Amino acid sequence: MSRGGHIRQTHAVTNQPPPRTGVNEFTASSALVEGVKALDAGWDADRLTEIGAHVGSAEFQDHARRAQTRPPVLRTHDKWGNRIDEVDYDPSYHSVIADAVRYGAHTSAWAEPGPGATVARAAAFMLFAQIEPGHACPISMTHAAVASLQHAPSLAEAWMPRLLSRHYSPELSAAKPGALIGMAMTEKQGGSDVRANTTRAVDAGGTYELTGHKWFCSAPMSDAFLVLAQTGDPGSGTARPSCFLVPRLTPDGERNPFRIQRLKDKLGNRSNASAEVEFDGTLGALVGEEGRGVRAIIDMVSRTRLDCVLGSAAGMRQAVAEALWHTRSRTAFGARLVDQPAMTAVLADLALEAEAATLTGLVLARAHDNDADDESAAFRRLAVPVAKYWITKRGPGHAYEALECLGGNGYTEDFPLAMRYREQPVMAVWEGSGNVMALDVLRALARDENAVEAFGAYLGATAGVYADYDAELEHMKTMLAAVGKSTSEGDAAALARPLTASMAVLLQAAVMLKLAPSPVAEAFIGARLVPNRTGLYGALPRGLDLAAVLERS
């Protein structure tokens, strides 16, 4: 106390932003609102507005925070010694998933197909993933698994009502109306090389028995999993990977052998469990044809790769929103941080990245709608791996730069950007790392002439206006020609990354020119396509309309 008996005011809080709650995360994002409308999903604006208000609420953010800070726990046995192989999650994690399912962020595009349906679902998915990213894994896989189940009409008929349900229950039960799907593809000796898998599947008269070990099984408390296992005789060289739907419960309601060996201790994605699992006579139903498992599961992978793009874009949106909230409320050296030129440039650059990622993801979603024509299908064959390669790689650096805008606050767990920084790398690793994506681009270029023509037509439609865009387009064509003239796979592979990066930035620039306001599109070209550009955020050329960029965020 002071000499006069008064308590000293040493802890008065000033110059700190208020809590960022009560913000409608949909209506606050001009890029998302305008992209949804431009890509034929404006009919769903009311639902998306409702979701935006919900995920921006203090209650939802509290659930997201608890889900991230109270990770799942494995219980292999019950107290009597019975093997149960269950994962306990914090109730907040279940609350988040229940909300996402209730609003159709998983399968609304399949439940109500039509023009813009996948765009609307993508927007809903991004809004939830912006605040709590871990739950997006089972939500994404459930959406994507529907495509693979089309290869097995009888399975689709049995499972689709539960996958399309808006009801979520966490327990393992055959009686519950809703279901989620997980995935177990990779093994410790193979990784992306799924043809090296050693898990075996033996026909047991209409169903199959699987035996083997999976190194990564995503969301192990899902109700069923798409799994790759070898069928055929390995001794005769006829063994080939086949795709199976493996339920946690057998048709008679008993637990399918599904031994969870351990949960992965991951860098991020902590609210979501990833496990090693053992199959031992585990029952599975064939999806598609024997020996063509990659063909059956690739339909799922294409959509989960798109969701990696959407998840990265959602993370960028969160990073920009938090950075702007802080810098608009905090002053230093006599002015708001947001108004100081060096900070303005950084924030505008971050906003450009987020908007380009968001609109690119929505464009790719539109190409997956059930009314998409052959050209759109060809376009997405090349555009998805191109975008997945680039946008997911931009995520971690973007999160770091936004974190730095908050100064010391950003480095603490009290604010969400430390979580986001840990979270973003998984989008680049999951469903094919950078080299896998770049090599997939080379395969599409070599094997799918329609994809090359469709992608080229998309880029060509915006040529002839900006010299920097045209120069990058010519540079990309030069690399394409060099790949075509390569005399070995090694020579072509050496160009895979720079070629894919050039294609990706051009794709984003074309998307911005088609969908963003002119000052914003021009700023993106100035920031990404000018000669001698730097990879660091905030090093922008003079003369860009940064106020127009920030106004949209």
C-alpha positions in Angstrom: 0.0 0.0 0.0 1.1 3.6 -0.5 1.9 5.9 2.5 -1.6 7.3 2.2 -3.2 3.9 2.5 -4.3 3.6 -1.1 -3.6 0.5 -3.2 -1.2 1.2 -6.0 -2.7 0.7 -9.5 0.1 -1.4 -11.0 -2.1 -3.7 -13.0 -4.4 -1.4 -15.0 -4.7 -2.9 -18.4 -4.4 -0.5 -21.3 -3.5 -0.7 -25.0 -4.7 -4.3 -25.3 -7.3 -5.4 -27.8 -10.7 -6.6 -26.4 -11.5 -10.3 -26.8 -12.2 -11.3 -30.4 -15.6 -12.8 -29.8 -19.1 -12.1 -31.2 -17.7 -11.6 -34.7 -19.6 -13.3 -37.6 -16.8 -15.1 -39.3 -18.7 -15.5 -42.5 -19.9 -11.9 -43.1 -16.6 -10.5 -41.8 -14.8 -12.2 -44.7 -15.6 -10.4 -48.0 -13.6 -12.9 -50.0 -15.6 -15.8 -48.7 -19.0 -14.0 -49.0 -18.2 -12.8 -52.6 -16.6 -16.1 -53.6 -19.6 -18.1 -52.5 -22.0 -15.9 -54.4 -19.9 -15.8 -57.6 -19.5 -19.6 -57.6 -23.2 -20.3 -57.5 -23.6 -21.0 -53.8 -25.3 -17.7 -52.8 -28.5 -19.6 -52.1 -26.8 -20.9 -48.9 -25.9 -17.5 -47.5 -28.3 -17.7 -44.6 -26.9 -21.0 -43.3 -23.4 -19.8 -43.7 -24.2 -16.6 -41.9 -25.7 -18.7 -39.1 -22.5 -20.8 -39.0 -20.4 -17.7 -39.0 -22.1 -16.3 -35.9 -21.9 -19.7 -34.2 -18.2 -20.3 -34.6 -17.5 -16.6 -33.7 -19.2 -17.0 -30.4 -17.4 -17.1 -27.1 -19.0 -20.4 -26.3 -17.7 -22.1 -29.5 -14.2 -20.6 -29.1 -14.1 -21.9 -25.5 -14.9 -25.4 -26.7 -12.3 -25.1 -29.4 -9.7 -24.0 -26.9 -10.5 -26.9 -24.5 -10.4 -29.4 -27.3 -6.9 -28.3 -28.3 -5.5 -28.2 -24.7 -7.0 -31.5 -23.5 -5.8 -34.1 -25.9 -7.4 -37.5 -26.4 -6.3 -40.4 -24.2 -6.1 -44.1 -25.3 -7.9 -46.8 -23.2 -6.9 -50.2 -24.5 -8.7 -52.1 -21.7 -11.6 -51.6 -19.4 -11.2 -51.9 -15.6 -12.0 -55.6 -15.8 -9.3 -56.3 -18.3 -11.4 -56.6 -21.4 -9.8 -55.2 -24.6 -11.9 -52.2 -25.7 -9.5 -50.0 -27.8 -11.3 -46.7 -27.2 -10.1 -43.1 -27.3 -11.5 -40.7 -24.8 -11.9 -37.1 -26.0 -12.7 -34.0 -24.0 -16.4 -33.3 -24.2 -15.6 -30.0 -26.0 -14.2 -32.0 -28.9 -17.5 -33.9 -29.3 -19.4 -30.6 -29.0 -17.4 -29.1 -31.9 -17.9 -32.2 -34.1 -21.6 -32.3 -33.3 -21.9 -28.7 -34.4 -20.1 -29.3 -37.6 -22.2 -32.4 -38.4 -25.4 -30.6 -37.5 -24.6 -27.9 -40.0 -23.6 -30.3 -42.7 -19.9 -29.4 -42.9 -19.3 -33.1 -43.7 -21.7 -34.3 -46.4 -24.2 -31.6 -47.2 -22.9 -31.5 -50.8 -23.8 -35.2 -51.2 -27.1 -34.8 -49.4 -28.3 -31.9 -51.5 -26.3 -32.0 -54.7 -26.6 -29.2 -57.3 -24.8 -26.1 -58.7 -22.7 -24.7 -55.9 -23.4 -27.4 -53.4 -19.7 -28.3 -52.9 -18.8 -24.6 -52.7 -21.3 -24.2 -49.9 -20.0 -27.2 -48.1 -16.4 -26.0 -48.6 -17.4 -22.6 -47.0 -19.0 -24.3 -44.0 -16.0 -26.6 -43.6 -13.6 -23.6 -43.6 -15.6 -21.7 -41.1 -15.4 -24.5 -38.6 -11.8 -25.3 -39.4 -10.9 -21.7 -38.9 -11.6 -21.9 -35.2 -10.9 -25.6 -34.4 -8.9 -27.4 -37.0 -8.4 -30.9 -35.4 -12.0 -32.0 -35.8 -11.8 -31.3 -39.5 -10.0 -34.6 -40.1 -13.0 -36.9 -39.6 -15.3 -34.3 -41.1 -13.2 -34.3 -44.3 -12.8 -38.0 -44.5 -16.5 -38.6 -44.2 -17.2 -36.2 -47.0 -14.5 -37.7 -49.2 -15.3 -41.4 -48.5 -18.7 -41.1 -50.1 -16.9 -40.8 -53.5 -15.1 -44.0 -53.0 -18.2 -45.8 -51.8 -19.7 -45.2 -55.2 -17.5 -48.1 -56.4 -19.5 -50.4 -54.1 -23.3 -49.8 -54.6 -24.4 -52.2 -51.9 -22.1 -50.7 -49.3 -23.2 -47.2 -50.3 -26.8 -48.2 -50.0 -26.2 -49.5 -46.5 -24.0 -46.6 -45.2 -25.2 -43.5 -47.0 -28.2 -42.7 -44.8 -25.8 -42.7 -41.8 -23.1 -40.7 -43.5 -25.6 -38.1 -44.7 -27.2 -37.8 -41.2 -26.9 -34.6 -39.3 -26.7 -36.5 -36.0 -23.5 -37.2 -34.1 -23.0 -39.6 -31.3 -19.5 -40.4 -30.0 -20.0 -44.0 -28.8 -19.5 -47.1 -30.9 -23.0 -48.3 -31.6 -24.7 -49.9 -34.6 -28.0 -48.3 -33.5 -27.0 -44.6 -33.8 -28.3 -42.8 -36.8 -25.1 -41.0 -37.9 -21.6 -42.3 -38.8 -18.2 -40.9 -39.5 -15.5 -42.5 -41.7 -11.7 -42.6 -41.1 -8.8 -43.9 -43.1 -5.9 -46.2 -42.6 -3.6 -46.4 -45.7 0.0 -46.0 -44.8 2.4 -48.4 -43.2 5.8 -47.9 -41.5 7.8 -49.4 -44.4 5.8 -47.6 -47.2 4.4 -44.2 -46.4 3.2 -42.7 -49.6 4.3 -45.9 -51.5 1.1 -47.8 -50.7 2.0 -50.6 -53.1 4.6 -51.6 -50.5 1.9 -52.3 -48.0 2.2 -55.7 -46.3 -1.3 -55.8 -44.7 -3.1 -58.9 -46.2 -6.7 -59.5 -47.0 -8.1 -63.0 -47.5 -11.5 -63.8 -49.0 -13.5 -65.5 -46.3 -16.6 -66.1 -48.4 -18.1 -62.7 -49.3 -16.2 -60.8 -46.7 -12.5 -60.5 -46.1 -10.2 -60.9 -43.2 -7.4 -58.4 -42.8 -4.1 -58.9 -41.0 -1.5 -56.3 -40.7 -0.3 -53.0 -39.1 -1.1 -49.5 -40.1 1.3 -46.7 -39.1 -1.2 -43.9 -39.3 -4.9 -44.3 -38.8 -6.8 -41.0 -38.6 -9.6 -40.5 -36.2 -9.6 -44.1 -34.7 -13.0 -43.7 -33.1 -14.7 -43.3 -36.4 -17.4 -45.9 -37.3 -15.6 -47.3 -40.3 -12.4 -46.9 -42.2 -11.2 -47.1 -45.8 -8.2 -49.4 -45.7 -5.8 -50.7 -48.3 -4.6 -54.3 -48.1 -3.0 -56.7 -50.5 -5.1 -59.4 -52.2 -3.8 -62.1 -54.5 -0.8 -64.4 -54.0 2.4 -62.6 -53.1 4.4 -65.7 -54.0 3.3 -65.6 -57.6 3.6 -61.9 -57.9 -0.1 -61.3 -58.3 -0.6 -59.4 -55.0 -2.1 -56.0 -55.6 -3.6 -53.4 -53.2 -7.4 -53.5 -52.8 -9.7 -51.2 -50.9 -11.9 -52.2 -48.0 -14.4 -50.7 -45.7 -13.5 -51.8 -42.2 -16.2 -51.1 -39.6 -15.5 -50.9 -35.9 -18.5 -53.1 -35.3 -19.3 -56.3 -37.1 -22.8 -56.8 -38.6 -23.8 -58.7 -35.4 -22.8 -55.7 -33.3 -19.6 -57.2 -31.9 -16.3 -55.3 -31.9 -14.3 -55.9 -35.0 -10.6 -56.7 -34.1 -9.1 -53.2 -34.2 -6.2 -53.0 -31.8 -5.1 -49.5 -31.2 -1.4 -49.8 -30.3 -0.7 -46.2 -29.4 -1.6 -42.6 -30.2 0.8 -40.5 -32.1 2.4 -37.6 -30.1 2.1 -35.0 -32.8 3.5 -31.5 -33.3 0.0 -30.1 -33.8 -3.5 -31.4 -34.6 -3.7 -32.3 -31.0 -7.5 -32.4 -30.5 -7.7 -35.2 -33.1 -6.3 -38.6 -32.4 -4.0 -40.4 -34.9 -3.1 -44.0 -34.1 -1.2 -47.1 -35.0 -3.6 -50.0 -35.4 -3.3 -53.7 -35.7 -5.6 -55.9 -37.7 -5.9 -59.5 -36.8 -8.6 -61.3 -38.7 -10.4 -58.0 -39.0 -13.5 -58.1 -41.2 -13.7 -55.8 -44.2 -15.9 -55.4 -47.2 -14.3 -55.0 -50.7 -14.7 -51.5 -52.3 -14.4 -51.7 -56.0 -12.5 -54.5 -57.7 -9.8 -56.7 -56.3 -6.3 -55.4 -57.1 -7.6 -51.9 -57.9 -7.6 -50.4 -54.5 -5.7 -47.3 -55.4 -8.3 -46.6 -58.1 -11.1 -46.9 -55.6 -9.5 -44.8 -52.9 -8.1 -42.1 -55.2 -11.6 -40.6 -55.5 -11.5 -40.0 -51.7 -7.9 -38.7 -51.8 -8.8 -36.1 -54.4 -11.3 -34.6 -52.1 -9.2 -34.8 -48.9 -6.4 -33.1 -50.8 -8.9 -30.3 -51.7 -9.8 -30.1 -48.0 -6.1 -29.7 -47.2 -6.2 -26.6 -49.4 -9.4 -25.4 -47.6 -8.0 -26.1 -44.2 -4.9 -24.1 -45.0 -7.0 -21.3 -46.3 -9.1 -21.4 -43.1 -6.0 -21.2 -41.0 -4.8 -18.2 -43.1 -8.1 -16.5 -42.5 -7.8 -17.0 -38.7 -4.2 -15.7 -38.8 -5.2 -12.5 -40.7 -8.3 -11.9 -38.5 -6.3 -12.2 -35.3 -3.4 -10.1 -36.6 -5.8 -7.3 -37.8 -7.8 -7.4 -34.6 -4.7 -6.9 -32.6 -3.1 -4.2 -34.8 -6.3 -2.2 -35.1 -6.7 -2.0 -31.3 -3.1 -1.4 -30.3 -1.0 1.7 -30.6 2.8 2.3 -30.6 4.9 5.4 -31.2 1.8 7.5 -31.4 -0.3 5.6 -34.0 -2.3 2.4 -34.4 -0.1 -0.5 -35.5 -2.3 -1.1 -38.5 -1.7 2.4 -39.8 2.1 2.2 -39.6 3.5 1.6 -43.2 5.7 -1.3 -42.4 2.9 -3.1 -40.5 0.4 -2.2 -43.2 2.5 -3.9 -45.8 2.8 -7.0 -43.8 -0.9 -7.2 -43.0 -1.9 -6.5 -46.6 0.5 -9.2 -47.9 -1.0 -11.7 -45.4 -4.5 -10.8 -46.4 -3.6 -11.2 -50.1 -2.3 -14.7 -49.4 -5.4 -15.7 -47.5 -7.8 -14.3 -50.1 -6.0 -16.1 -52.9 -6.0 -19.4 -51.0 -9.7 -19.0 -50.1 -10.9 -18.2 -53.6 -8.7 -20.9 -55.2 -10.2 -23.5 -52.8 -13.7 -22.4 -53.7 -13.0 -22.6 -57.5 -11.7 -26.1 -57.0 -14.8 -27.0 -55.0 -17.0 -25.7 -57.8 -15.2 -28.1 -60.2 -16.3 -31.0 -57.9 -20.0 -30.2 -58.1 -22.2 -32.9 -59.7 -23.0 -30.5 -62.6 -19.3 -30.0 -63.4 -18.6 -30.7 -67.1 -15.8 -32.7 -68.6 -13.6 -29.7 -68.8 -14.0 -28.9 -65.1 -13.2 -32.5 -64.2 -10.1 -32.3 -66.3 -9.1 -29.0 -64.8 -9.4 -30.3 -61.3 -7.2 -33.3 -62.1 -4.2 -30.9 -62.5 -5.4 -28.0 -60.4 -5.9 -29.9 -57.1 -2.3 -31.2 -56.8 -0.9 -27.9 -58.0 -2.9 -26.0 -55.3 -2.3 -28.6 -52.6 1.4 -28.4 -53.2 1.6 -24.6 -53.0 -1.1 -23.4 -50.6 -0.4 -25.9 -47.9 3.3 -25.0 -48.0 2.5 -21.3 -47.7 0.5 -22.0 -44.5 3.3 -22.3 -41.8 5.2 -19.2 -42.9 1.9 -17.3 -43.1 1.0 -18.4 -39.5 4.4 -17.4 -38.2 4.3 -13.9 -39.8 0.8 -13.3 -38.4 1.9 -14.5 -35.0 4.7 -12.0 -35.0 2.2 -9.2 -35.6 0.9 -9.9 -32.1 4.4 -9.6 -30.6 4.9 -11.6 -27.4 1.1 -12.3 -27.1 1.3 -14.3 -30.3 3.9 -16.6 -28.9 1.8 -17.5 -25.9 -0.9 -20.2 -25.8 -3.4 -17.6 -24.6 -3.9 -16.6 -28.2 -4.8 -19.0 -31.0 -1.9 -18.3 -33.4 0.6 -20.5 -31.5 -1.8 -23.4 -32.1 -2.2 -22.4 -35.7 1.5 -22.3 -36.3 1.7 -25.9 -35.1 -1.3 -26.9 -37.1 -0.5 -25.6 -40.6 2.3 -28.1 -41.5 -0.1 -31.1 -41.3 -1.9 -29.9 -44.3 1.3 -30.2 -46.4 2.2 -33.6 -44.9 -1.2 -35.3 -45.0 -2.5 -36.9 -48.3 0.8 -36.5 -50.1 3.8 -34.3 -49.2 5.3 -31.7 -51.5 7.3 -34.2 -53.6 4.4 -36.5 -54.0 2.2 -33.6 -55.2 4.8 -32.2 -57.6 5.4 -35.7 -59.1 1.7 -36.2 -59.4 1.6 -32.9 -61.4 4.2 -34.4 -63.8 2.2 -37.6 -64.2 -0.9 -35.6 -65.1 1.0 -33.5 -67.6 2.3 -36.7 -69.2 -0.8 -38.7 -69.2 -3.8 -36.4 -69.3 -3.9 -34.1 -72.3 -7.4 -32.9 -71.4 -6.1 -31.8 -68.0 -3.3 -29.9 -69.6 -5.6 -28.2 -72.1 -8.2 -27.3 -69.4 -5.6 -25.9 -67.0 -4.0 -23.9 -69.8 -7.4 -22.6 -70.9 -8.1 -21.3 -67.4 -4.8 -19.5 -67.2 -5.0 -18.2 -70.8 -8.4 -16.6 -70.2 -6.8 -13.9 -68.1 -3.7 -13.3 -70.2 -3.0 -10.2 -72.2 -3.8 -7.6 -69.5 -0.8 -7.6 -67.1 2.7 -7.8 -68.3 4.0 -9.5 -65.2 1.3 -12.2 -65.4 2.1 -12.8 -69.1 5.9 -13.0 -68.4 5.3 -15.7 -65.7 3.0 -17.6 -68.0 5.8 -17.7 -70.7 8.2 -18.8 -68.0 5.9 -21.6 -67.0 5.5 -22.7 -70.7 9.3 -22.8 -71.0 9.5 -25.1 -68.1 6.7 -27.3 -69.5 8.6 -27.6 -72.7 11.8 -28.5 -70.8 9.9 -31.3 -69.0 8.5 -32.5 -72.3 12.0 -32.7 -73.8 13.5 -34.5 -70.7 15.3 -37.6 -71.6 15.0 -39.2 -68.2 12.6 -39.3 -65.2 15.3 -37.7 -63.1 15.6 -34.7 -65.4 11.9 -34.1 -65.3 11.7 -34.6 -61.6 14.3 -31.9 -61.0 11.9 -29.4 -62.6 8.8 -30.7 -60.7 8.9 -28.3 -57.8 9.7 -25.0 -59.6 7.2 -25.9 -62.4 4.4 -26.7 -59.9 5.2 -23.5 -57.9 4.9 -21.4 -61.1 1.6 -23.1 -62.1 0.2 -22.5 -58.6 1.0 -18.8 -58.4 -0.4 -18.3 -61.9 -3.5 -20.3 -60.9 -4.0 -18.1 -57.9 -3.4 -14.9 -60.0 -6.0 -16.1 -62.6 -8.5 -16.8 -59.8 -8.0 -13.4 -58.3 -8.3 -11.7 -61.7 -11.6 -13.5 -62.2 -13.2 -13.1 -58.8 -11.4 -10.4 -56.7 -11.9 -6.6 -57.1 -9.4 -5.1 -59.6 -7.3 -3.3 -56.9 -6.9 -6.5 -55.0 -6.1 -8.6 -58.0 -3.6 -6.0 -59.1 -2.0 -6.0 -55.7 -1.7 -9.8 -55.8 0.1 -9.7 -59.1 2.3 -6.9 -57.8 3.1 -8.9 -54.7 3.7 -12.3 -56.3 4.6 -11.9 -60.0 6.9 -8.9 -60.2 10.6 -9.7 -61.0 13.0 -10.1 -58.1 10.2 -10.7 -55.7 11.2 -11.8 -52.2 9.7 -14.7 -50.3 9.1 -12.7 -47.1 5.8 -11.0 -46.3 5.6 -7.3 -46.4 8.2 -6.6 -49.1 5.7 -5.1 -51.5 6.3 -2.8 -54.5 5.2 0.8 -54.1 1.9 2.0 -55.5 -0.4 -0.9 -54.5 -3.8 -0.1 -53.0 -3.2 -1.7 -49.6 -6.1 0.1 -48.0 -8.5 -1.7 -50.5 -6.9 -5.1 -49.5 -7.2 -4.5 -45.8 -10.8 -3.2 -46.0 -11.9 -6.6 -47.2 -10.6 -8.3 -44.0 
